[in-house]
Amino acid sequence: MKYFLKANYRRMAKLSLALVYLVILAGAVVRMTGSGMGCPDWPKCFGYLIPPVEASELEWQANSDYESGQVIIREEALLLAREDFQSGNTFNAANWGPYTRHDYAEFNAVHTWVEYINRLLGALSGLAILAMAVCSLGWLKEKPAWTALAWISVVAIGFQAWLGATVVYSVLAPVRITLHMFMALLIVALLLWIVFTSEKIEGRAAQPASRNLFRLWGLTFFVSLMQILMGTQVRQFVDQQGELFGEQARELWLSDPSMIFYIHRSFSILVLLLHFWVAYLMFKNQLKYPKIRPILGLLALLVVSGIAMNYFAFPFSSQALHLFGAALLFGLQFYLLLEIRRDVRFFVPLPESQNRAK
């Protein structure tokens, strides 16, 4: 049993990481399609474990059985069944209570199922992380830090689920969406740390990475994180403008941008220059860090999608690409930071005599 747990620890960590990224992608699709309130309650969806597919399923029906907590939409309001009962020929208000978390009461089948799939993936990622934590118990005596990280991840994903509920209860308050996104990145970092530390590195020679390279990449990572933070502030502003002008007037969303937008746009130049500097040093010194290439590719994607949103009135999928691309970039940057740190710590240069012989 112990061998089984130890053997599957890293596999479950990688599966958890993949599922968390799928959740982030699904969240981007939710945002792209405007499906954030597709399920106005939590954790169920319109009171169901499997949501309805037609609006008629949420209408009051005569002579029908209702279960406690079941939801209907009546007179543009959500109502919950107070207890199990069978309806008569006429509507009896005494059997129903109002949903008090908010007053949003609209049904759109596409929005509902997009949001439901997002939640389903979130639940699967939570189960995978829990399974990873159970597997980590096999390493408890030899690697207690691995077990601690795994169970911290369980707490983090539980907190993320609670944050998701508060996003719904607040009817998509921008600040809470931002917190939800940053918590997702923290979970990504935890899982990447677990995957990295559990990697078998026997027989793999460390590269001659300098401490200066580590410091430079650490600065680049920090500056990129600040850029993501400012990007979330821009997104909050855009959300507010979207509510003000509506979906049909996207060209007005950035007609009078806030100062943070200009800082975010200009700050991207510093982000690019730092990445190009690091890439130049790696290529010049022939350091084998292959992740720098997809990192540069993601930077190009983020620049193109950012330009598209600014100058072409937020074309379809541009926001989702920008959000998901930033999440992927964060993960690759963090993993590369761990790789450089490892090489700085474990590289042992050859003695001078052997260097001369070579």
KEKE-3310 file (N, C-alpha, C; in steps of 0.2 Angstrom, whole numbers, plus 5000, padded with zeros to 4 digits):
npx = (5004:5010:5020:5012:5005:5016:5021:5011:5010:5017:5011:4997:4999:5003:4991:4982:4987:4985:4971:4968:4972:4963:4952:4955:4955:4942:4935:4939:4932:4919:4920:4921:4909:4900:4894:4894:4884:4877:4873:4865:4865:4874:4882:4874:4865:4853:4846:4848:4858:4862:4859:4845:4839:4830:4820:4807:4807:4810:4799:4784:4774:4758:4751:4763:4777:4788:4804:4812:4821:4821:4822:4812:4808:4799:4789:4800:4809:4819:4813:4812:4808:4800:4799:4797:4784:4768:4762:4746:4731:4732:4744:4753:4759:4764:4771:4783:4799:4809:4824:4838:4851:4854:4846:4846:4839:4838:4837:4847:4851:4863:4872:4870:4875:4888:4894:4891:4899:4911:4911:4910:4923:4930:4927:4932:4945:4947:4945:4956:4967:4964:4966:4980:4985:4982:4990:5002:5005:5012:5025:5027:5036:5049:5049:5043:5040:5034:5022:5016:5015:5006:4994:4992:4989:4976:4969:4970:4963:4950:4948:4947:4936:4926:4928:4924:4910:4907:4909:4898:4888:4890:4886:4895:4905:4919:4931:4931:4931:4944:4952:4948:4955:4968:4970:4969:4981:4990:4987:4991:5005:5009:5006:5015:5027:5026:5027:5039:5048:5047:5052:5063:5080:5091:5107:5106:5115:5118:5117:5128:5122:5122:5121:5118:5110:5099:5094:5091:5081:5072:5068:5062:5052:5045:5041:5033:5023:5018:5013:5003:4995:4991:4985:4973:4967:4964:4955:4945:4941:4936:4926:4917:4914:4909:4897:4891:4890:4886:4886:4884:4891:4905:4916:4917:4921:4935:4935:4938:4950:4956:4970:4978:4977:4985:4997:4999:4999:5011:5020:5022:5032:5044:5043:5044:5057:5065:5063:5069:5082:5086:5083:5093:5105:5104:5104:5117:5126:5123:5114:5103:5088:5074:5061:5061:5058:5044:5039:5043:5035:5022:5022:5022:5009:5001:5004:4999:4985:4982:4983:4973:4962:4962:4963:4954:4941:4939:4938:4930:4934:4947:4949:4948:4959:4969:4968:4970:4982:4990:4990:4996:5009:5013:5014:5024:5035:5037:5041:5052:5060:5061:5069:5081:5085:5088:5099:5108:5110:5115:5125:5141:5157:5170:5186:5200:5211:5205:5197:5206:5211:5200)
npy = (4994:5006:5008:5009:5022:5030:5029:5035:5048:5059:5057:5060:5073:5080:5077:5084:5097:5099:5098:5109:5119:5117:5121:5135:5138:5135:5145:5156:5154:5155:5169:5174:5171:5177:5170:5170:5170:5160:5149:5153:5150:5141:5127:5120:5120:5131:5124:5111:5096:5091:5103:5111:5110:5117:5132:5130:5120:5127:5133:5135:5121:5114:5101:5094:5086:5093:5095:5099:5115:5115:5125:5138:5150:5164:5177:5185:5182:5172:5157:5146:5130:5127:5115:5097:5094:5092:5101:5110:5114:5127:5140:5141:5152:5150:5139:5142:5151:5166:5168:5173:5178:5186:5195:5191:5183:5175:5164:5155:5143:5140:5148:5143:5129:5131:5137:5127:5116:5122:5122:5109:5104:5111:5104:5091:5094:5097:5084:5077:5084:5081:5067:5066:5072:5061:5051:5057:5054:5042:5046:5052:5049:5050:5061:5073:5086:5086:5080:5090:5101:5095:5094:5107:5112:5106:5113:5125:5123:5121:5133:5141:5136:5141:5155:5155:5153:5165:5174:5171:5174:5188:5193:5193:5202:5213:5214:5202:5192:5195:5191:5178:5173:5176:5167:5155:5155:5154:5141:5134:5137:5131:5117:5116:5117:5105:5096:5099:5097:5083:5077:5066:5067:5061:5057:5068:5082:5097:5113:5127:5139:5156:5165:5178:5177:5170:5180:5190:5183:5181:5194:5197:5188:5193:5206:5203:5197:5208:5215:5206:5208:5222:5220:5214:5224:5233:5224:5224:5237:5237:5228:5236:5246:5239:5235:5247:5252:5241:5226:5228:5239:5239:5246:5257:5254:5256:5270:5280:5277:5272:5278:5266:5258:5264:5263:5249:5246:5253:5247:5235:5235:5235:5223:5215:5218:5214:5200:5197:5200:5191:5179:5181:5180:5167:5160:5165:5159:5146:5139:5126:5129:5125:5130:5144:5147:5144:5153:5166:5165:5165:5178:5185:5181:5187:5201:5203:5199:5209:5221:5219:5219:5233:5241:5235:5234:5223:5210:5194:5181:5187:5192:5180:5173:5181:5181:5167:5164:5172:5165:5153:5158:5163:5150:5144:5153:5152:5139:5139:5147:5139:5129:5136:5140:5128:5123:5133:5130:5117:5115:5109:5115:5109:5104:5115:5109:5099:5106:5112:5101:5097)
npz = (5000:5004:4995:4983:4986:4986:4973:4966:4969:4963:4950:4953:4957:4945:4937:4945:4943:4929:4929:4936:4928:4917:4924:4925:4911:4908:4916:4909:4898:4903:4906:4894:4887:4895:4906:4920:4929:4927:4935:4948:4961:4974:4981:4972:4956:4951:4961:4958:4956:4944:4931:4924:4907:4900:4901:4905:4915:4926:4929:4938:4941:4941:4952:4954:4961:4973:4980:4995:4995:4981:4966:4958:4945:4947:4943:4940:4950:4961:4969:4983:4988:5003:5010:5007:4996:4987:4973:4971:4962:4960:4963:4978:4989:5002:5002:4997:4998:4998:4988:4996:4994:4983:4970:4957:4944:4931:4917:4906:4895:4889:4896:4908:4907:4903:4914:4924:4919:4922:4936:4938:4933:4943:4954:4951:4950:4964:4970:4964:4970:4983:4982:4979:4990:4999:4994:4997:5010:5010:5009:5021:5032:5026:5017:5024:5021:5008:5011:5019:5010:5001:5008:5012:4999:4998:5008:5002:4990:4995:5001:4989:4983:4992:4990:4976:4979:4985:4975:4967:4975:4977:4965:4954:4958:4954:4962:4970:4960:4955:4967:4967:4955:4958:4969:4962:4954:4965:4969:4958:4958:4970:4966:4956:4963:4970:4960:4954:4965:4968:4957:4948:4949:4948:4941:4932:4927:4935:4929:4925:4931:4936:4951:4949:4937:4943:4951:4942:4935:4945:4948:4935:4936:4947:4942:4931:4939:4945:4934:4930:4941:4940:4928:4932:4938:4928:4921:4930:4929:4916:4917:4924:4915:4905:4911:4912:4898:4891:4881:4868:4865:4864:4860:4867:4880:4883:4881:4889:4898:4914:4924:4928:4917:4908:4914:4915:4902:4897:4906:4901:4892:4900:4905:4893:4889:4900:4899:4886:4889:4898:4890:4880:4888:4892:4879:4874:4884:4882:4890:4894:4895:4890:4892:4891:4878:4875:4884:4879:4867:4873:4878:4867:4862:4872:4870:4857:4859:4869:4862:4852:4860:4864:4853:4844:4849:4859:4853:4850:4861:4864:4877:4884:4879:4883:4897:4900:4894:4902:4914:4910:4907:4920:4926:4919:4921:4935:4936:4929:4937:4948:4943:4939:4952:4958:4950:4953:4966:4966:4957:4954:4950:4939:4944:4942:4935:4928:4920:4912:4906:4898)
capx = (5000:5014:5023:5007:5004:5022:5022:5006:5010:5018:5006:4991:5001:5003:4984:4979:4989:4982:4964:4967:4973:4957:4947:4956:4952:4934:4934:4940:4926:4914:4920:4921:4902:4896:4890:4896:4878:4873:4871:4864:4866:4880:4885:4870:4864:4846:4844:4849:4865:4862:4855:4840:4841:4825:4817:4800:4809:4810:4792:4779:4769:4752:4751:4769:4781:4794:4808:4815:4827:4821:4821:4808:4808:4792:4789:4807:4812:4820:4809:4815:4803:4802:4799:4794:4777:4765:4758:4739:4730:4734:4751:4752:4765:4766:4776:4789:4803:4813:4831:4840:4858:4854:4840:4847:4834:4837:4839:4850:4853:4870:4876:4870:4879:4895:4896:4891:4905:4917:4911:4912:4930:4933:4926:4936:4952:4948:4946:4962:4971:4963:4969:4987:4987:4982:4996:5008:5006:5017:5031:5027:5042:5055:5049:5037:5038:5030:5015:5014:5013:5000:4988:4991:4985:4969:4966:4970:4957:4944:4947:4946:4929:4922:4929:4919:4903:4906:4909:4891:4883:4891:4884:4901:4909:4925:4936:4931:4934:4951:4954:4947:4960:4975:4970:4970:4988:4993:4987:4996:5012:5009:5006:5021:5032:5026:5029:5046:5052:5046:5055:5069:5085:5098:5110:5105:5120:5116:5120:5132:5118:5125:5117:5115:5105:5094:5092:5088:5075:5068:5066:5058:5046:5041:5039:5028:5017:5015:5010:4996:4990:4988:4980:4967:4964:4961:4949:4939:4938:4933:4920:4912:4912:4904:4890:4888:4889:4883:4889:4884:4895:4912:4921:4917:4924:4941:4935:4940:4953:4959:4977:4981:4977:4991:5003:4999:5002:5018:5024:5023:5039:5049:5042:5047:5065:5068:5063:5073:5088:5087:5084:5100:5110:5104:5107:5124:5130:5121:5111:5098:5082:5069:5055:5061:5055:5036:5038:5043:5029:5016:5022:5019:5002:4998:5004:4994:4978:4981:4982:4967:4957:4963:4961:4948:4935:4938:4935:4928:4940:4953:4950:4950:4966:4974:4968:4973:4989:4994:4990:5001:5015:5015:5016:5031:5040:5038:5044:5059:5063:5063:5075:5087:5087:5091:5106:5113:5112:5118:5130:5148:5161:5175:5192:5204:5215:5200:5194:5212:5212:5195)
capy = (5000:5012:5009:5012:5029:5034:5029:5039:5054:5064:5057:5064:5081:5082:5077:5090:5103:5099:5100:5116:5124:5116:5126:5142:5139:5135:5151:5161:5153:5158:5176:5176:5170:5180:5165:5169:5169:5154:5145:5159:5148:5137:5123:5117:5125:5131:5119:5104:5093:5092:5108:5110:5112:5122:5137:5127:5116:5131:5136:5132:5116:5111:5094:5091:5085:5097:5094:5105:5118:5116:5132:5140:5157:5166:5184:5187:5181:5165:5155:5140:5126:5127:5108:5092:5094:5091:5107:5109:5117:5134:5142:5143:5156:5148:5133:5145:5156:5169:5167:5180:5179:5191:5196:5189:5177:5174:5157:5154:5136:5140:5151:5138:5123:5133:5138:5120:5113:5125:5120:5102:5103:5113:5098:5086:5096:5096:5077:5075:5086:5077:5060:5068:5072:5055:5048:5060:5050:5037:5049:5056:5049:5051:5068:5076:5093:5084:5079:5096:5104:5092:5095:5114:5112:5104:5119:5131:5122:5122:5141:5143:5134:5146:5161:5154:5154:5172:5177:5171:5178:5195:5194:5194:5208:5212:5213:5195:5189:5196:5187:5171:5172:5175:5161:5150:5156:5152:5134:5132:5138:5125:5111:5116:5116:5098:5092:5100:5094:5076:5075:5062:5071:5057:5057:5074:5086:5104:5118:5132:5145:5160:5168:5184:5175:5168:5186:5193:5180:5182:5201:5196:5185:5198:5212:5200:5196:5215:5216:5203:5212:5228:5218:5212:5230:5235:5220:5227:5243:5235:5225:5241:5249:5234:5235:5254:5253:5235:5222:5231:5246:5237:5251:5262:5251:5260:5276:5285:5273:5274:5278:5260:5255:5267:5261:5242:5246:5255:5242:5229:5236:5233:5215:5212:5220:5209:5193:5197:5201:5184:5175:5183:5177:5160:5158:5166:5155:5139:5136:5122:5130:5125:5134:5151:5148:5145:5159:5171:5164:5167:5185:5188:5181:5192:5207:5203:5200:5216:5226:5218:5222:5240:5244:5232:5233:5217:5204:5188:5177:5190:5192:5173:5171:5185:5178:5160:5165:5175:5160:5149:5161:5162:5143:5142:5157:5150:5132:5140:5150:5133:5126:5140:5140:5121:5123:5137:5127:5110:5114:5109:5116:5104:5107:5119:5104:5095:5111:5113:5095:5097)
capz = (5000:5005:4988:4979:4987:4984:4966:4962:4972:4958:4945:4955:4957:4938:4935:4948:4939:4923:4930:4938:4922:4914:4927:4923:4904:4908:4919:4904:4893:4907:4906:4887:4885:4900:4909:4927:4934:4924:4940:4953:4968:4975:4976:4966:4950:4951:4966:4955:4955:4937:4930:4919:4900:4897:4905:4907:4920:4932:4930:4943:4938:4945:4953:4954:4967:4974:4985:4999:4992:4974:4964:4953:4944:4947:4943:4940:4957:4963:4975:4985:4991:5010:5012:5002:4995:4980:4972:4969:4955:4960:4966:4985:4991:5008:5001:4994:5002:4993:4988:4999:4993:4978:4967:4950:4942:4924:4915:4899:4895:4887:4901:4914:4906:4903:4921:4927:4917:4925:4942:4938:4933:4949:4959:4949:4953:4971:4971:4962:4975:4989:4981:4979:4998:5002:4991:5000:5016:5009:5010:5027:5036:5022:5015:5027:5018:5003:5014:5021:5004:4998:5012:5011:4993:5000:5011:4997:4985:4999:5001:4982:4982:4996:4986:4971:4981:4987:4968:4964:4980:4976:4958:4950:4960:4951:4967:4972:4954:4956:4972:4964:4950:4962:4972:4957:4953:4971:4969:4952:4961:4975:4963:4952:4968:4972:4954:4954:4971:4967:4951:4949:4946:4948:4934:4929:4929:4936:4924:4928:4932:4941:4956:4945:4933:4947:4954:4936:4933:4950:4946:4930:4938:4951:4938:4928:4943:4946:4928:4931:4946:4936:4923:4935:4940:4921:4920:4935:4926:4910:4919:4926:4909:4902:4914:4910:4891:4888:4877:4861:4864:4867:4858:4872:4886:4885:4878:4894:4902:4920:4924:4929:4911:4904:4918:4913:4895:4897:4910:4897:4889:4904:4905:4887:4889:4905:4896:4881:4892:4901:4885:4877:4892:4891:4873:4874:4888:4880:4895:4892:4898:4885:4894:4889:4871:4875:4888:4874:4863:4877:4879:4860:4862:4877:4867:4852:4862:4872:4856:4849:4865:4865:4846:4840:4853:4863:4848:4853:4863:4865:4884:4887:4877:4887:4904:4900:4892:4908:4919:4908:4908:4927:4928:4916:4924:4941:4936:4927:4943:4952:4939:4940:4959:4959:4947:4957:4973:4966:4952:4956:4944:4939:4947:4937:4931:4923:4915:4907:4902:4893)
cpx = (5004:5017:5018:5006:5010:5023:5017:5006:5011:5013:5000:4993:5000:4995:4981:4981:4986:4974:4963:4968:4966:4952:4948:4954:4945:4932:4934:4935:4920:4914:4919:4913:4898:4892:4892:4890:4874:4870:4870:4865:4872:4879:4881:4869:4856:4843:4845:4857:4866:4857:4850:4842:4836:4822:4810:4801:4809:4804:4788:4774:4764:4753:4757:4773:4787:4798:4811:4821:4826:4819:4816:4809:4801:4792:4795:4811:4814:4817:4812:4809:4805:4803:4797:4787:4774:4760:4751:4738:4731:4741:4749:4759:4768:4771:4783:4792:4807:4820:4834:4847:4859:4847:4841:4843:4833:4840:4841:4853:4861:4874:4876:4875:4887:4898:4896:4897:4911:4917:4912:4919:4933:4932:4931:4943:4953:4949:4953:4967:4971:4967:4977:4989:4987:4988:5002:5010:5011:5024:5032:5033:5049:5055:5043:5035:5033:5023:5012:5011:5007:4994:4987:4987:4978:4966:4965:4964:4951:4942:4945:4938:4924:4923:4924:4912:4902:4906:4901:4887:4884:4888:4890:4905:4916:4931:4936:4933:4941:4955:4954:4953:4967:4975:4972:4978:4992:4993:4991:5003:5013:5010:5013:5027:5032:5029:5037:5050:5052:5049:5062:5075:5092:5101:5110:5110:5117:5120:5123:5128:5121:5119:5114:5110:5098:5090:5088:5081:5070:5064:5061:5051:5041:5038:5033:5022:5014:5011:5003:4992:4987:4983:4973:4963:4961:4955:4943:4936:4934:4926:4914:4910:4908:4897:4887:4886:4885:4887:4890:4888:4902:4917:4922:4920:4930:4941:4938:4944:4956:4967:4981:4982:4984:4997:5004:5002:5009:5023:5026:5030:5044:5049:5045:5055:5068:5068:5068:5081:5090:5088:5091:5105:5110:5106:5114:5128:5128:5118:5104:5092:5076:5063:5055:5058:5047:5035:5038:5037:5023:5016:5020:5012:4998:4998:4999:4987:4977:4980:4975:4961:4957:4960:4956:4942:4934:4935:4934:4934:4946:4954:4951:4957:4971:4974:4972:4980:4993:4995:4996:5008:5017:5017:5023:5036:5042:5042:5051:5063:5066:5069:5082:5090:5091:5098:5111:5115:5116:5124:5137:5153:5167:5181:5196:5208:5211:5198:5200:5212:5206:5197)
cpy = (5006:5013:5012:5019:5033:5034:5033:5046:5060:5063:5061:5071:5083:5082:5083:5097:5104:5101:5107:5121:5123:5121:5133:5143:5139:5142:5157:5160:5156:5166:5178:5176:5174:5176:5164:5168:5164:5150:5151:5157:5143:5133:5120:5122:5125:5126:5112:5102:5093:5097:5107:5112:5117:5126:5134:5123:5120:5135:5132:5127:5114:5103:5090:5090:5089:5095:5100:5108:5118:5123:5132:5147:5159:5174:5187:5187:5173:5163:5148:5136:5125:5119:5103:5093:5093:5097:5105:5112:5124:5135:5144:5146:5153:5142:5136:5150:5160:5167:5173:5182:5185:5191:5194:5183:5177:5167:5157:5148:5136:5142:5146:5132:5125:5134:5131:5116:5116:5123:5113:5100:5106:5107:5093:5087:5095:5089:5075:5078:5082:5070:5061:5068:5066:5051:5051:5057:5045:5039:5053:5055:5051:5059:5071:5083:5091:5083:5085:5100:5102:5094:5103:5115:5110:5110:5124:5129:5123:5129:5144:5142:5139:5153:5161:5156:5162:5176:5177:5175:5186:5197:5197:5201:5208:5211:5205:5190:5189:5191:5179:5169:5171:5169:5155:5150:5153:5144:5131:5132:5132:5118:5110:5114:5108:5094:5093:5096:5086:5073:5071:5065:5067:5056:5063:5080:5093:5108:5124:5139:5149:5163:5175:5182:5173:5175:5190:5190:5181:5189:5201:5193:5190:5204:5209:5199:5203:5217:5213:5206:5218:5226:5216:5219:5233:5231:5222:5233:5242:5232:5231:5245:5245:5234:5242:5255:5247:5232:5224:5237:5244:5242:5257:5260:5255:5267:5282:5281:5276:5274:5271:5257:5258:5264:5253:5242:5248:5250:5236:5229:5234:5225:5212:5213:5215:5202:5192:5197:5194:5179:5175:5179:5170:5157:5159:5161:5147:5135:5132:5123:5131:5129:5141:5152:5149:5151:5165:5171:5166:5175:5188:5187:5186:5199:5208:5204:5206:5221:5225:5220:5230:5243:5241:5230:5226:5212:5198:5183:5180:5191:5185:5171:5175:5183:5171:5160:5168:5169:5155:5152:5161:5156:5142:5146:5154:5143:5134:5143:5144:5130:5129:5140:5133:5121:5128:5134:5120:5110:5114:5109:5111:5108:5110:5114:5101:5100:5112:5107:5095:5102)
cpz = (5000:4998:4983:4980:4985:4977:4963:4965:4966:4952:4947:4955:4950:4935:4938:4945:4933:4924:4932:4932:4917:4917:4925:4916:4904:4911:4914:4899:4896:4906:4898:4885:4890:4904:4917:4931:4931:4929:4946:4960:4968:4981:4971:4961:4949:4956:4964:4955:4948:4934:4925:4912:4897:4903:4909:4914:4927:4933:4935:4939:4943:4946:4952:4960:4967:4980:4989:4996:4984:4972:4958:4951:4943:4948:4944:4946:4958:4969:4977:4989:4998:5013:5006:5002:4988:4979:4970:4963:4955:4964:4973:4988:4997:5007:4999:4998:4997:4994:4990:4998:4988:4975:4959:4949:4935:4922:4908:4899:4894:4893:4907:4913:4906:4910:4925:4925:4921:4933:4943:4937:4939:4954:4957:4951:4960:4973:4970:4967:4981:4988:4981:4986:5001:5000:4995:5007:5016:5010:5016:5031:5032:5020:5018:5024:5012:5005:5016:5015:5001:5002:5013:5005:4994:5003:5006:4992:4988:4999:4995:4981:4986:4992:4980:4973:4982:4980:4966:4969:4979:4969:4954:4952:4958:4956:4969:4966:4954:4961:4970:4959:4954:4966:4968:4955:4959:4971:4963:4955:4966:4971:4959:4957:4969:4966:4953:4959:4971:4961:4952:4945:4946:4941:4930:4931:4930:4931:4928:4928:4937:4946:4953:4941:4937:4949:4948:4935:4939:4950:4941:4932:4942:4947:4934:4932:4945:4940:4928:4936:4943:4931:4926:4937:4933:4920:4924:4932:4920:4912:4921:4920:4905:4904:4912:4903:4888:4883:4869:4859:4867:4865:4863:4879:4888:4882:4883:4900:4909:4920:4925:4922:4907:4908:4915:4906:4894:4901:4906:4893:4893:4905:4899:4887:4894:4902:4890:4883:4895:4895:4881:4881:4892:4885:4872:4878:4887:4886:4892:4896:4893:4886:4892:4882:4871:4879:4883:4869:4867:4878:4872:4860:4866:4874:4862:4854:4866:4867:4853:4854:4865:4858:4842:4844:4856:4858:4852:4855:4865:4873:4887:4885:4882:4894:4905:4899:4898:4913:4917:4909:4915:4929:4925:4919:4931:4941:4934:4933:4948:4949:4940:4947:4960:4956:4951:4964:4972:4961:4955:4951:4945:4942:4941:4932:4926:4918:4910:4903:4896:4887)
residu = (MET:LYS:TYR:PHE:LEU:LYS:ALA:ASN:TYR:ARG:ARG:MET:ALA:LYS:LEU:SER:LEU:ALA:LEU:VAL:TYR:LEU:VAL:ILE:LEU:ALA:GLY:ALA:VAL:VAL:ARG:MET:THR:GLY:SER:GLY:MET:GLY:CYS:PRO:ASP:TRP:PRO:LYS:CYS:PHE:GLY:TYR:LEU:ILE:PRO:PRO:VAL:GLU:ALA:SER:GLU:LEU:GLU:TRP:GLN:ALA:ASN:SER:ASP:TYR:GLU:SER:GLY:GLN:VAL:ILE:ILE:ARG:GLU:GLU:ALA:LEU:LEU:LEU:ALA:ARG:GLU:ASP:PHE:GLN:SER:GLY:ASN:THR:PHE:ASN:ALA:ALA:ASN:TRP:GLY:PRO:TYR:THR:ARG:HIS:ASP:TYR:ALA:GLU:PHE:ASN:ALA:VAL:HIS:THR:TRP:VAL:GLU:TYR:ILE:ASN:ARG:LEU:LEU:GLY:ALA:LEU:SER:GLY:LEU:ALA:ILE:LEU:ALA:MET:ALA:VAL:CYS:SER:LEU:GLY:TRP:LEU:LYS:GLU:LYS:PRO:ALA:TRP:THR:ALA:LEU:ALA:TRP:ILE:SER:VAL:VAL:ALA:ILE:GLY:PHE:GLN:ALA:TRP:LEU:GLY:ALA:THR:VAL:VAL:TYR:SER:VAL:LEU:ALA:PRO:VAL:ARG:ILE:THR:LEU:HIS:MET:PHE:MET:ALA:LEU:LEU:ILE:VAL:ALA:LEU:LEU:LEU:TRP:ILE:VAL:PHE:THR:SER:GLU:LYS:ILE:GLU:GLY:ARG:ALA:ALA:GLN:PRO:ALA:SER:ARG:ASN:LEU:PHE:ARG:LEU:TRP:GLY:LEU:THR:PHE:PHE:VAL:SER:LEU:MET:GLN:ILE:LEU:MET:GLY:THR:GLN:VAL:ARG:GLN:PHE:VAL:ASP:GLN:GLN:GLY:GLU:LEU:PHE:GLY:GLU:GLN:ALA:ARG:GLU:LEU:TRP:LEU:SER:ASP:PRO:SER:MET:ILE:PHE:TYR:ILE:HIS:ARG:SER:PHE:SER:ILE:LEU:VAL:LEU:LEU:LEU:HIS:PHE:TRP:VAL:ALA:TYR:LEU:MET:PHE:LYS:ASN:GLN:LEU:LYS:TYR:PRO:LYS:ILE:ARG:PRO:ILE:LEU:GLY:LEU:LEU:ALA:LEU:LEU:VAL:VAL:SER:GLY:ILE:ALA:MET:ASN:TYR:PHE:ALA:PHE:PRO:PHE:SER:SER:GLN:ALA:LEU:HIS:LEU:PHE:GLY:ALA:ALA:LEU:LEU:PHE:GLY:LEU:GLN:PHE:TYR:LEU:LEU:LEU:GLU:ILE:ARG:ARG:ASP:VAL:ARG:PHE:PHE:VAL:PRO:LEU:PRO:GLU:SER:GLN:ASN:ARG:ALA:LYS)
# end
